[in-house]
Amino acid sequence: MEASHLAPPVLARRPTPNVAGDGPVSPTGGAIAHFRPLGLREVVLGEGCELGDWQRRNSARTLPHCVEQVRISGGVRNLERVAEGRGQNGPHEGMHFSDSDVYKVVEAAAWDSIRGLCGGVQEFGEEVSALIARAQREDGYLNSWVQGQHPDLAWRDLRWGHELYCAGHLLQAAVAGRRTGSRPDLFTVSSRFFEHLLETFSMSDGDGRLVGVCGHPEVETALVEFYRLTGDVRALQLAIRQVDFRGRADVGLPTSGLLGDSRFPLSYFLHHAPVRERASATGHAVRELYLQAGVVDVAVETHDHELLRASETIWEDLFGSKTYVTGAHGSRHRDESIGDAYELPSDRAYGETCAAIASFQWNWRLLLATGRARYAEAMERVLWNTIAGAVSRNGTGFFYSNALHLRTGHDDADEDSPNHRLGWYGCSCCPPNLARLMASIQAYLLTRDASGLQVHMPFSGTVSTSVPGGAVELTLQTGHPWSGDTDIEVTQCSSTERWDLSLRFPDWASKEGTRIALNGEHVEASWDGSYITVSRHWRPGDRLQVSSSMPVLVLRPHWRVDAVRDCVAVQRGPLVHCLEADDLGEGAVIEDVVLDGARPLEATYDVPAGLEGYVKVAVHAWGGQIDGPDRQLYAAEDESSLSTKPSRLTFVPYFARGNRVSTAMRVWVSAPSVAGSLGRRSVKTAPGSASSRQHRASTSDGGLKTAGSGMAPSAPIEQTGSS
């Protein structure tokens, strides 16, 4: 056996806890850390703002809905049968890993408990925690499918069994319960299960225990967080072993043959090559992204810079050529997997919601470890497009996959790609994953370091935390994601030292269109990379205002993305937009729309009917509907035989799609007048974006046009690069 990469001195020490960082990700005091997260209670999201209202909708609608559905779908009943000793009296309900959905709902309830839970959710947490304890075997093992259906298969189907995957979600639920003080009873169960894992899986070379990894990574990051909570270095050691064993030729991935078939290669399970030797993102998208989150967790706690670089190498490949403009990942329905470079079909985009959440979590860990703003950019893109769009405006409908094009007449029968969000799924991993992320979203917005505070994603709310020399209270107001204005007021400050207040400068903004004021007066700020920083002796009443214009961007794909060649996408601020059939004329077909790239696009408060109150800003453009004779599927004549009927187009934010009657939708719209000039235009590549060509089309100040204001005169589209 190859020796572990963990140095003995690290194993011998107990970590220094990050006392304030009591959220989902809390690196220890000795970890590699450019930034430190704030505590869950140090940030409170405001009412009447997008992120705060989304979190409150999650508390009031999404979480209670998930509680109800894990009961109805059988997840709770599976555990009940095992707890009562009658597991084999009936079939297992739902997926064989249904325990994980129950654990994720319990975790979401724990994070949400700091704001107060409604009665049904509180009762659910108490009931299920007691139920889980009763279902646990004497030796600490816990899995309702194995115990109830195949007790002889424990740890014998690592390829498909998801036993470690479920164990990971149990550990994360217990960590949440312990950090919030809401479910201390669950910690006893998880500790017993953890001891069982130590007795079962190899902890040192030649100890005779099981050498293996889970076919679905997830336990790695859970073990590291368990270590961060408890200081038990054995949890970190087991996480290291899981990372080091993955992809090794001498480590098997056994299967019983009862759960899955053999058509998927080892790359699907990320077991085709050692983690440190890989250079390409591949396989099942959620598995890859969960694995990378765990890899970063292990790397930062062990000061393993080589391992951290290995994860960043995968990031470079994934975000350089395999990421959708919405931040989604996974271009193949067949195996929910990441495709080849530039294989990004719009209508067959899988873009699983869980992959988007895993991407958000991985990028957060990379941001904390390195301080590189590109990871915050990736978080913002996937949050406000794929994650925000995965849940309906009422909080109880969900997309499992997130296509970028639903064709006219698309069959809604396939659960993999429905026309509208569904209330639940046969494989119900995504809804409870959304619930647990949004219950703790305030823990992912800003950080601290030795110099001060950093705001990575604008939000409205309050912050109460420590800064160099004392403590501070801030009030933040922003129009994000609809406007680029952020106002930060210091309401209390006990520090007498000079400290920095930094705000990330987004990829979609420009320095020329950004104004910075302190107490109403222009101030020269430091522009360090992608952050605007003001350093001073802050006093109560100080007010920092940053205002960036928010022009409409017209994005063009890399020429190797064949699926959307000669097409463009529209983005304003962090929001990618789309066309929906609801906003086209009677009889119009969305596949026949052509955008007029020679005429400017502009933001407008004139929001389409049915989206009022949910969408605050839309985008107007000029285009046409192809109006030509019926033609053969393949014809010899050129496009000159086709004509277009001029029409005004309305683009709405992608996250708002599917909330109205019609189903046809597309993000990438044909624009031959723009795409045809690709070779003659000089543009820069936007790093970390699947869309590597963009230009701006708007009024010069990025302002909004109100209803009835009319279009601006035709003018050439201004070319810009991207920072």
Secondary structure as the mmCIF struct_conf table of DSSP 4:
data_model
#
loop_
_struct_conf.conf_type_id
_struct_conf.id
_struct_conf.beg_label_comp_id
_struct_conf.beg_label_asym_id
_struct_conf.beg_label_seq_id
_struct_conf.end_label_comp_id
_struct_conf.end_label_asym_id
_struct_conf.end_label_seq_id
HELX_LH_PP_P HELX_LH_PP_P1 GLU A 2 SER A 4
BEND BEND1 HIS A 5 HIS A 5
HELX_RH_AL_P HELX_RH_AL_P1 PRO A 8 ALA A 12
BEND BEND2 ARG A 13 ARG A 13
HELX_LH_PP_P HELX_LH_PP_P2 ARG A 14 PRO A 15
BEND BEND3 VAL A 19 ALA A 20
BEND BEND4 GLY A 23 PRO A 24
TURN_TY1_P TURN_TY1_P1 GLY A 29 GLY A 30
BEND BEND5 ALA A 31 ALA A 31
BEND BEND6 HIS A 34 PHE A 35
STRN STRN1 ARG A 36 PRO A 37
HELX_LH_PP_P HELX_LH_PP_P3 LEU A 38 GLY A 39
HELX_RH_3T_P HELX_RH_3T_P1 LEU A 40 GLU A 42
STRN STRN2 VAL A 43 LEU A 45
HELX_LH_PP_P HELX_LH_PP_P4 GLY A 46 GLY A 46
TURN_TY1_P TURN_TY1_P2 GLU A 47 GLY A 48
BEND BEND7 CYS A 49 CYS A 49
HELX_RH_AL_P HELX_RH_AL_P2 GLU A 50 ARG A 57
HELX_RH_PI_P HELX_RH_PI_P1 ASN A 58 THR A 62
HELX_RH_AL_P HELX_RH_AL_P3 LEU A 63 ILE A 72
TURN_TY1_P TURN_TY1_P3 SER A 73 GLY A 74
HELX_RH_AL_P HELX_RH_AL_P4 GLY A 75 ALA A 83
TURN_TY1_P TURN_TY1_P4 GLU A 84 GLY A 85
HELX_RH_3T_P HELX_RH_3T_P2 GLY A 87 ASN A 89
BEND BEND8 GLY A 90 GLY A 90
HELX_LH_PP_P HELX_LH_PP_P5 PRO A 91 GLU A 93
BEND BEND9 GLY A 94 GLY A 94
TURN_TY1_P TURN_TY1_P5 HIS A 96 PHE A 97
HELX_RH_AL_P HELX_RH_AL_P5 SER A 98 ASP A 112
HELX_RH_3T_P HELX_RH_3T_P3 SER A 113 ARG A 115
HELX_RH_AL_P HELX_RH_AL_P6 GLY A 119 ALA A 135
BEND BEND10 GLN A 136 GLN A 136
TURN_TY1_P TURN_TY1_P6 GLU A 138 ASP A 139
BEND BEND11 GLY A 140 GLY A 140
HELX_RH_AL_P HELX_RH_AL_P7 SER A 144 GLN A 149
HELX_RH_3T_P HELX_RH_3T_P4 PRO A 151 LEU A 153
TURN_TY1_P TURN_TY1_P7 ALA A 154 TRP A 155
BEND BEND12 ARG A 156 ARG A 156
TURN_TY1_P TURN_TY1_P8 LEU A 158 TRP A 160
HELX_RH_AL_P HELX_RH_AL_P8 GLU A 163 THR A 180
TURN_TY1_P TURN_TY1_P9 GLY A 181 GLY A 181
BEND BEND13 SER A 182 SER A 182
HELX_RH_AL_P HELX_RH_AL_P9 PRO A 184 THR A 200
STRN STRN3 PHE A 201 PHE A 201
BEND BEND14 MET A 203 SER A 204
TURN_TY1_P TURN_TY1_P10 ASP A 205 GLY A 206
BEND BEND15 ASP A 207 ASP A 207
BEND BEND16 ARG A 209 ARG A 209
STRN STRN4 LEU A 210 LEU A 210
BEND BEND17 GLY A 215 HIS A 216
HELX_RH_AL_P HELX_RH_AL_P10 VAL A 219 THR A 230
HELX_RH_AL_P HELX_RH_AL_P11 VAL A 233 PHE A 245
TURN_TY1_P TURN_TY1_P11 ARG A 246 GLY A 247
TURN_TY1_P TURN_TY1_P12 ALA A 249 ASP A 250
BEND BEND18 VAL A 251 VAL A 251
BEND BEND19 GLY A 257 LEU A 259
BEND BEND20 SER A 262 SER A 262
BEND BEND21 PHE A 264 PHE A 264
HELX_RH_3T_P HELX_RH_3T_P5 LEU A 266 PHE A 269
TURN_TY1_P TURN_TY1_P13 LEU A 270 LEU A 270
BEND BEND22 HIS A 272 ALA A 273
HELX_RH_3T_P HELX_RH_3T_P6 VAL A 275 GLU A 277
BEND BEND23 SER A 280 SER A 280
BEND BEND24 GLY A 283 GLY A 283
STRN STRN5 HIS A 284 HIS A 284
HELX_RH_AL_P HELX_RH_AL_P12 ALA A 285 THR A 302
TURN_TY1_P TURN_TY1_P14 HIS A 303 HIS A 303
HELX_RH_AL_P HELX_RH_AL_P13 HIS A 305 SER A 321
BEND BEND25 LYS A 322 LYS A 322
TURN_TY1_P TURN_TY1_P15 VAL A 325 THR A 326
BEND BEND26 GLY A 327 GLY A 327
STRN STRN6 ARG A 332 ARG A 332
TURN_TY1_P TURN_TY1_P16 HIS A 333 GLU A 336
STRN STRN7 SER A 337 SER A 337
BEND BEND27 ASP A 340 ASP A 340
TURN_TY1_P TURN_TY1_P17 ALA A 341 TYR A 342
BEND BEND28 SER A 346 SER A 346
TURN_TY1_P TURN_TY1_P18 ASP A 347 ARG A 348
HELX_RH_AL_P HELX_RH_AL_P14 THR A 353 THR A 370
HELX_RH_AL_P HELX_RH_AL_P15 ALA A 373 VAL A 382
HELX_RH_PI_P HELX_RH_PI_P2 LEU A 383 ILE A 387
HELX_RH_AL_P HELX_RH_AL_P16 ALA A 388 GLY A 389
TURN_TY1_P TURN_TY1_P19 ALA A 390 ALA A 390
STRN STRN8 VAL A 391 VAL A 391
TURN_TY1_P TURN_TY1_P20 ARG A 393 ASN A 394
BEND BEND29 GLY A 395 THR A 396
STRN STRN9 PHE A 398 PHE A 398
BEND BEND30 TYR A 400 SER A 401
BEND BEND31 LEU A 404 LEU A 404
STRN STRN10 HIS A 405 LEU A 406
TURN_TY1_P TURN_TY1_P21 THR A 408 GLY A 409
TURN_TY1_P TURN_TY1_P22 ASP A 412 ALA A 413
TURN_TY1_P TURN_TY1_P23 GLU A 415 ASP A 416
BEND BEND32 SER A 417 SER A 417
BEND BEND33 ASN A 419 HIS A 420
STRN STRN11 LEU A 422 LEU A 422
BEND BEND34 GLY A 423 GLY A 423
BEND BEND35 GLY A 426 CYS A 427
HELX_RH_AL_P HELX_RH_AL_P17 CYS A 430 ALA A 439
TURN_TY1_P TURN_TY1_P24 SER A 440 SER A 440
HELX_RH_3T_P HELX_RH_3T_P7 ILE A 441 TYR A 444
BEND BEND36 LEU A 445 LEU A 445
STRN STRN12 LEU A 446 ASP A 449
TURN_TY1_P TURN_TY1_P25 ALA A 450 SER A 451
STRN STRN13 GLY A 452 VAL A 455
BEND BEND37 HIS A 456 MET A 457
STRN STRN14 GLY A 461 VAL A 467
TURN_TY1_P TURN_TY1_P26 PRO A 468 GLY A 469
STRN STRN15 GLY A 470 THR A 478
TURN_TY1_P TURN_TY1_P27 HIS A 480 TRP A 482
STRN STRN16 GLY A 484 CYS A 493
BEND BEND38 GLU A 497 GLU A 497
STRN STRN17 TRP A 499 ARG A 504
TURN_TY1_P TURN_TY1_P28 ASP A 507 TRP A 508
BEND BEND39 LYS A 511 LYS A 511
TURN_TY1_P TURN_TY1_P29 GLU A 512 GLY A 513
STRN STRN18 THR A 514 LEU A 518
TURN_TY1_P TURN_TY1_P30 ASN A 519 GLY A 520
STRN STRN19 GLU A 521 HIS A 522
STRN STRN20 SER A 526 ASP A 528
TURN_TY1_P TURN_TY1_P31 GLY A 529 SER A 530
STRN STRN21 TYR A 531 ARG A 536
TURN_TY1_P TURN_TY1_P32 PRO A 540 GLY A 541
STRN STRN22 ARG A 543 SER A 548
HELX_LH_PP_P HELX_LH_PP_P6 PRO A 551 PRO A 551
STRN STRN23 VAL A 552 ARG A 556
TURN_TY1_P TURN_TY1_P33 TRP A 559 ARG A 560
HELX_RH_3T_P HELX_RH_3T_P8 ASP A 562 VAL A 564
TURN_TY1_P TURN_TY1_P34 ARG A 565 ASP A 566
STRN STRN24 CYS A 567 ARG A 572
TURN_TY1_P TURN_TY1_P35 GLY A 573 PRO A 574
STRN STRN25 LEU A 575 GLU A 580
HELX_RH_3T_P HELX_RH_3T_P9 ALA A 581 ASP A 583
BEND BEND40 LEU A 584 LEU A 584
HELX_LH_PP_P HELX_LH_PP_P7 GLY A 585 GLY A 585
TURN_TY1_P TURN_TY1_P36 GLU A 586 GLY A 587
HELX_RH_3T_P HELX_RH_3T_P10 ILE A 590 ASP A 592
STRN STRN26 VAL A 593 LEU A 595
TURN_TY1_P TURN_TY1_P37 GLY A 597 ALA A 598
BEND BEND41 ARG A 599 ARG A 599
STRN STRN27 GLU A 602 THR A 604
BEND BEND42 TYR A 605 TYR A 605
HELX_LH_PP_P HELX_LH_PP_P8 VAL A 607 PRO A 608
TURN_TY1_P TURN_TY1_P38 ALA A 609 GLY A 610
STRN STRN28 GLU A 612 GLU A 612
TURN_TY1_P TURN_TY1_P39 GLY A 613 TYR A 614
STRN STRN29 VAL A 615 VAL A 615
STRN STRN30 ALA A 618 ILE A 626
BEND BEND43 LEU A 633 TYR A 634
BEND BEND44 ALA A 636 GLU A 637
HELX_RH_3T_P HELX_RH_3T_P11 GLU A 639 SER A 641
STRN STRN31 THR A 644 PRO A 653
HELX_RH_3T_P HELX_RH_3T_P12 TYR A 654 ALA A 656
TURN_TY1_P TURN_TY1_P40 ARG A 657 GLY A 658
BEND BEND45 ASN A 659 VAL A 661
STRN STRN32 MET A 665 ARG A 666
BEND BEND46 VAL A 667 TRP A 668
STRN STRN33 VAL A 669 SER A 670
HELX_RH_AL_P HELX_RH_AL_P18 PRO A 672 ALA A 675
TURN_TY1_P TURN_TY1_P41 GLY A 676 SER A 677
HELX_RH_3T_P HELX_RH_3T_P13 LEU A 678 ARG A 680
TURN_TY1_P TURN_TY1_P42 PRO A 687 GLY A 688
BEND BEND47 ALA A 690 ALA A 690
STRN STRN34 ARG A 693 ARG A 696
BEND BEND48 SER A 698 SER A 698
TURN_TY1_P TURN_TY1_P43 SER A 700 ASP A 701
HELX_LH_PP_P HELX_LH_PP_P9 GLY A 703 LEU A 704
STRN STRN35 LYS A 705 LYS A 705
HELX_LH_PP_P HELX_LH_PP_P10 THR A 706 THR A 706
TURN_TY1_P TURN_TY1_P44 ALA A 707 GLY A 708
HELX_LH_PP_P HELX_LH_PP_P11 MET A 711 SER A 714
HELX_LH_PP_P HELX_LH_PP_P12 PRO A 716 ILE A 717
STRN STRN36 GLU A 718 GLN A 719
#
